[in-house]
């Protein structure tokens, strides 16, 4: 069953490869959706797929790549819709 999670990650998460690392993790886990940097310094992602894979990405997002410092993750499960067929970085 496809599920959807909306993430906002705060801390030192821009300029340290967080967005690209999340993108790679999502692809590795077979997830669909998108990730982007926000003007306020946070990273936002909308992720769709099987719940166990999404939970793995959520756990990863609490630590991020080596140079990141994650202070806060706000995660909201939402009603699943028709999922996109890929995962992409949105600018």
C-alpha positions as CSV (number, residue, x, y, z in Angstrom):
1,X,0.0,0.0,0.0
2,X,1.4,3.4,-1.0
3,X,1.8,6.0,1.7
4,X,2.9,9.6,1.7
5,X,5.1,11.6,4.1
6,X,5.7,15.3,4.1
7,X,9.1,16.3,5.7
8,X,10.6,19.6,6.9
9,X,14.2,19.3,8.1
10,X,15.9,22.2,10.0
11,X,19.5,22.8,11.1
12,X,22.6,23.0,9.0
13,X,21.0,21.2,6.0
14,X,21.8,23.5,3.1
15,X,25.2,23.7,1.4
16,X,26.2,20.4,2.9
17,X,24.8,17.9,0.4
18,X,21.6,17.1,2.4
19,X,19.2,17.5,-0.5
20,X,21.3,15.4,-2.9
21,X,21.9,12.8,-0.3
22,X,18.2,12.5,0.5
23,X,17.6,12.2,-3.2
24,X,20.0,9.3,-3.5
25,X,18.6,7.6,-0.4
26,X,15.1,7.9,-1.8
27,X,16.1,6.3,-5.1
28,X,17.9,3.5,-3.3
29,X,14.7,2.8,-1.3
30,X,12.5,2.9,-4.4
31,X,10.6,5.9,-3.3
32,X,8.9,8.6,-5.4
33,X,8.3,12.3,-4.8
34,X,10.6,15.3,-4.6
35,X,13.0,17.3,-2.4
36,X,13.9,21.0,-2.4
37,X,15.7,23.7,-0.4
38,X,13.5,26.4,1.1
39,X,14.4,30.1,1.4
40,X,14.4,29.9,5.2
41,X,17.2,27.3,5.3
42,X,15.1,24.2,5.7
43,X,14.8,21.2,3.4
44,X,11.4,20.0,2.4
45,X,10.5,16.7,0.9
46,X,7.3,14.9,-0.1
47,X,7.9,11.1,-0.2
48,X,5.6,8.4,-1.5
49,X,6.0,4.6,-1.4
50,X,5.8,1.6,0.9
51,X,5.7,2.6,4.6
52,X,8.8,0.6,5.7
53,X,10.9,2.3,3.0
54,X,9.6,5.7,4.0
55,X,10.3,5.0,7.6
56,X,13.9,4.2,6.7
57,X,14.3,7.5,4.9
58,X,12.7,9.3,7.9
59,X,15.2,7.7,10.2
60,X,18.0,8.7,7.9
61,X,16.7,12.3,7.7
62,X,17.3,12.7,11.5
63,X,21.1,12.4,10.9
64,X,21.6,13.2,7.2
65,X,25.0,13.2,5.5
66,X,28.3,13.7,7.4
67,X,28.5,17.5,7.1
68,X,24.9,18.2,8.1
69,X,23.6,19.0,11.6
70,X,19.9,18.2,11.9
71,X,18.2,20.1,14.7
72,X,14.6,19.2,14.0
73,X,12.5,17.0,11.7
74,X,8.8,17.7,11.3
75,X,7.1,14.7,9.6
76,X,3.4,14.5,8.7
77,X,1.8,11.4,7.2
78,X,-0.8,12.4,4.6
79,X,-3.4,10.7,2.5
80,X,-1.7,8.9,-0.4
81,X,-2.6,10.1,-3.9
82,X,-1.6,9.0,-7.3
83,X,2.2,8.8,-6.9
84,X,4.6,10.2,-9.4
85,X,6.8,7.7,-11.2
86,X,10.1,9.1,-10.0
87,X,12.0,11.0,-7.3
88,X,13.4,14.4,-8.3
89,X,15.1,17.5,-6.9
90,X,12.9,20.5,-7.3
91,X,14.4,24.0,-7.6
